[in-house]
């Protein structure tokens, strides 16, 4: 049945769009983007519920004359793990890139396809962009994931993509995982196909992937030294709700707040020294070689290589009332309820914030999310509007540029792709 639906921005700009009860919300959103000439992150029903992209107009209960509110999409910036390549998505969903071409900074071969992009996964030598229609565009080194032609027929209805150093894993809306890239980095999954179906989340390390299935179980593949084999702790991997990673280990959180680790013992897989404290955990964050766990009482437990932030004893008395944790290559930052920030780990990698402590007050969680790091310093900062600059983000940008100029070094981080924006994390 044909009907018309109106979409409005908070500015008052409005577009009246033709639709049928079978029209996908995703397609309606694309129509609205073209008509309003702005990027749209989501559409909100008159009853204040966010409409799902894959649902239809009929399934969403829309009727003739309904007015939907459009939530505009912010400019987004993604960086490679070592900061050697960057990708920016404009508000209209068009992506452009820069940086070293050997690390995915040159997307000229696919630039005509980089429209209506909602997410970019920037790897170490290649990148993958997920478009609004669920298709995936790849570029960069062919042997390290830049060529996805062999699995292109399976890359549809994609909702998320993760990268190891030289491979990618895409999660479809139906719960199936598609892999490509270097086989020894997880690009070739040798598990039975039924084990990588009914998946709800995928995480990556340097050379392996781990996936949480709908039933709360976990499967892993790739290099065993990077956590690609979880068979030894299979019995403990039940009712898993979250997975985090270092470069060579994984940490899974159960629904009861317990933590299960596997992979390289030297890079965070050995949590035996703090096992009695790993109770009532709500989240875990990883650096390259250590983990930090946030407990429900607001305290923090760390383990792994001390050189990577695994030793927090110097700031332990300050690690209370914590609401958010973030990791860099060799350091961690914790945001407290009062808006202050505590850091520890390698000073050269963000572990010491003494020089800007006077600016680290009343920090918003979204900013803490955006201020992340990579192997040679700060990887990015919130997108800054020239008319309304954020002093902290500008200061961090200067520190970043200065550090890069001084070191000129490159190191591989466990971070597969960092995203920065002015909005809350997805």
N, C-alpha and C positions, 0 to 999 in steps of 0.2 A: 504494500500500500504506500502511495506517495504522500509525502508531507513536507512541510518546511520547518526548519529549526534555526533559531537565531543564536549567534555566538557573539558575546560582548567582552571587551577588555575593561579594566577598571577605569581607563581614561574616558570611557563612554563610547568609544568607537565600536560600531556594530555591523555585523554581516548576516544577511538572511540566506541560508543555504538550503538547496533542494536535497531531499534524501528519501529513502524508503525504509521500511521496517527491517530490511535485510542489510542495510548499509553498516559497515563496520565503524566503530567509533574512531579507530585509527584513520580510516579514509575521510571521515568527517573532520577530523583534526587537520589533516593535510589540506582539505578544502578551505578551512578557516585560516590556515597559515597563508595561503595564497591570497585570499580575499582581504585579510587584515595586514598582510605584508609584515608579519612578525613571527618569530618562533614561538610555538605553543608547547608547553610541557605537558599540560593535562587539561581536560574539560571537567567542569564541576556541575552536577545536576542541581536544579532549583532546590532540591531537598538537602543540599550541601554534601553530597557524596561524590567522590571522584569516580569518573567513569573509566572502566577498564578498556584498554585499546582493542582487545580481541573480542569484546562483546558487541552485539549489534544494537541498532537504535531501538528495535523492538524489545530485545532482552533487557535493555536499560530502562524501559518504561517511559520512553520519550513520546510525547504527543504533539500534535499540530500546534505550532505557536510557542512551544517551550523556549525559554531563553537560558542558554548555558553560559557560564562564566569561564573565560579562558585564563589559565595561569601561564604567564609569559615565561619563556625559557631564557635563562641568563647565558652570557658568554661563558664558555667552558674552556679550560686549558688542560692538556694532558702532557706528561713528560715521560721519556724513557727512563728505565731504572737508573742509568748513570747520567741522565741529563744531556745526552748527546743528540737528542732529537725531540721536537715538540710538535704538538698538534693543537689547533685552536678551532673551536666550533662557534661560528657567529650565531646571533640570535635567530637567524633564518635557517640554521642547520647546515650551512655550507662549511666545509672543513678545509683549512689550508695548513701546510706544514713547513717547518724549516729545521735546520740542523745538518749534521753530517749525513750525507746520502747513504753511506754504508751502514748506518744505524737506523734507517727508515725515515730520514728527514726529507727525502725527495719523493713526493707523491704525484709528480707530473704525469706519470703514465695512466693514472686513474682519476685525475682531477675532475673530469666531466661526470664521474659517478659519485663524487663525494657531496651529495645533496641530501637534505633531510636526515642527517646523521644525529643519532642520540647518544652514542657512546663510542669512544676510541680506546683501544687497547694497544699501547705503544710498547713493543718488546725491545730486545737488545739489538736486533738487526732487521726487524720487520714490524709492521703494524696491521691491525685489523679494525675496521670501522663497522659498527652495527647501525643500519639505517632504520628509519621509522617503520618500513614495511617488513622488517625482520630479516632482510638479506645482509650479506657480509661482503665487504670490499677489502682486499688485502694488497699490500705493496711492500717493497723492500727485498731483501735477499731471498731468492726463490727457495733455496735449500733450508732456510731457517724460518719458514712460515709465510714468506711473501707471496708464494704461489699456492693458492687453495683450489686450483682447477680440478684436481682429482676428487674433491669432496663437494664441489660447488652444487651438485644436485641435492645434497643433504643440508646445505646451509640456507635454510628457510625457517621462518618463525623463530629466529634466534633472539633470546632475551639477555644473554650475557656471554662475554668472551674473556678468557684468562690466558696469560702467557707465561711460559717458562722462559729460559734463556733463548731457546731456538725452536719453540713449538707453541701451538695454540690449542685450546680446548673450548668449544662453543657449546653452550647449553640451550637447547630448544625449549619452546613452550610446552611440548609434550613430555619433557623430562629426559630426552635422549641427549647424549653427549657425542659431539663430532670432533675428531682430532686431526691435525695435520702438522707438517713441519718435520724437523729432525727426529727420527725414531728413538734415538737414545736419550732424547730430552723430553720424552712423553708424547711425541707426535704420532707414534704408533702404539695404540693400546691393544695389548694381547689378551686382555680379559674377555671372557665370553660376552657377547653383545647384551645379553639380558642383565648383566651386572652394571652396565652403564646406561640403563634405562631407569625411569622413575627416580631421576636425580633432581634435587632442589637447589643444590649449591656446589660450586667447584672452586677449589683453591689451588694455588701453584707454589712450587718452590723453584730452585734454580734449574732442576732437571727432572721434575716429577709433578704429578697432579694427584689430588685427593678429592673425592666427591662424597657429599652426604646424600643418601637416598631418602625417599619419602618415609620409609619405615625407621629412620634414625640410624641405620647401619652406615658403614663407611667402606669405600673401595679406593685403592690407590694403584697407580701405574707409573712407569718411567724408571729412572735410575734408582736402584735400591739405596745407594749411598745418599740420595737426596730425599728419601722418604717414600720411594715408589713401591715399597712392600710393607704392608701393615698387618701381615698374617700373624705375627707373633703376639699382637695385642688385639686380635680380632674379637675375642670374647668380651673385652672391655669396651669395645666400640659399639655400644648400643645406646639408643635414645640420645644421639648426638644432635646438638642444636647449632654449634658453631665450630669452625675450623680456622686456625691461623697458621702462619708459616714463617720460618726463617729461610735462609738460602738452602738448607739441607735437612730440615726437620719440620714436622707438623705437630700442632697441639690442638686436641679436640675437647670441647666442653660438653659435658652431658647435661641433661635436663635437671639433674640433681646438684649441679654445680661442681662436679668433679672434673679433673683434667687427665687426659690420656695423651702421651707423647710417643713418637717414634721417628726413626731416621738416624741421622748422624749424632751420636752421643756428645760429641764435642761442640755441636752447633745447636744445642737446645733440646735434644731428644732425651737427655738424662735429667729427669726432674726428681730423682729419688731423695736428694738432700732437702727438698722443701715439700715432700709429699704430704706430710702431716698438716701443712698450712694451705694446701690446695683444696680447700673445701669452700662451698658457697661462692664459687667463682661465677661472675656474670659475663666476663669477656677476657680475651687474651690478645695481646699485641706482640708482634715479633720485630726484631731488628734482623741483621744478617746472621747473627750467631747467638741470640739470646731471646728469651721471652719475658714479658711482664704481664701478670694476671691481676685484674681488678676484681676484688671481692665485694660482696653485697654490702659489707659494712664500711666501704670506702677506703679500705687499706689495700696495699699493693704487695705482691710477692714476685720476686724476680729469680731467674735461674739461667744457666747457660754460661757462655764465655764472658768473663769479666770485661775483656777488651771491647765487647759489643754491648755493654750495658747490663750484663747479667748480675752485677754486684751493685746494689742500691743502698748499702749500709750507711754511706756518708749522708744520705738525705732521708733515711728511713723514718726519723722522727717527724719529718715534714709530710710524709706520705699518708695523710689521713684526710677524710672528707673528699676523696678524689671522685670526680664524675666522668672523666674521660682520659684515655691513654693514647699516645701516638708514638710510633717508633721510627727512627732513622736508620741508616746503615749500621751505626755503632753507638747509638744513644737513644734515650727515651725522653718524652715530655709528658707531664701529668697535669691536668687542669683540675684545680680544686673548686669546691662549691662557692668560695668567696671570689672566684675569678682570677686568682693568682696561679702562676705556672711554676712547677718544680721540674728541673732537668737533671739528668745524670748520664754518665757514660763518657765516651771520648770527647774531650772539649773541642777538638778540631772538627767534629761531626755533629755539633749541636748539643753536646752534653753539658756545656757551661753557658748559662745565659746571664752571667753576672753583669756584663756590659750593657744589657738592655732590661735588667730587672725592674728599673723604674718605669718602664713602659708596659711591663707584663702585669697589669692589674685590670680588673673588670673585663677580662678576655671572654669573648663569646665563643661557645662551642663550635660554631661554624668556622670561625677564624682559626681555632685550634686545629680543626680538620684540614683547613686549607694550607696552613703553614707546616709543610712536610719537608723531608730532607732526602738527599741522595748521597752517593759515595764521595763526592768532593765538596759537600756543603749543602746549602739549602736549595732544594729542587724547584721551588716555586713559591708563589705568594698569591693572595687573593687578587683577582682582576681589579685593577684600580681605575676608577673613573677619574679623568683629569680634573673634572669640576668638583670632585669630592674625594680627594686622596686620603688614604688611611695611613697615618704616620708610621705605624708599626710595619705595615706591609712595605712601605717605601724604604724604611730602614733596613728591613730584611733583604730587599732587592739590592741595596747598595752593598750589604755584607756579602751577599751571594756573588755579585760581580767582582768584588774585591778578592774574595777567596779563590774564585776560578782563575783570576789573573795571576795570583800568587802561586797557585799549585800547578794548574794546567794538567792535572792528573786525571785518570779515569779508573774507576773501580766498579765492579759489578755489584749491584745491590739485590737484595731479595725482592725488592719491590718490582712487580711486573709492570705496573703502570700507575702513575699518580694522577689524580684529577684535582683541579683547583677551581673553585667558583666562589661567587659571593653568596650562594645559597647554602642551605643545609645539605649534608650528604644524602644521597639517595638511600 
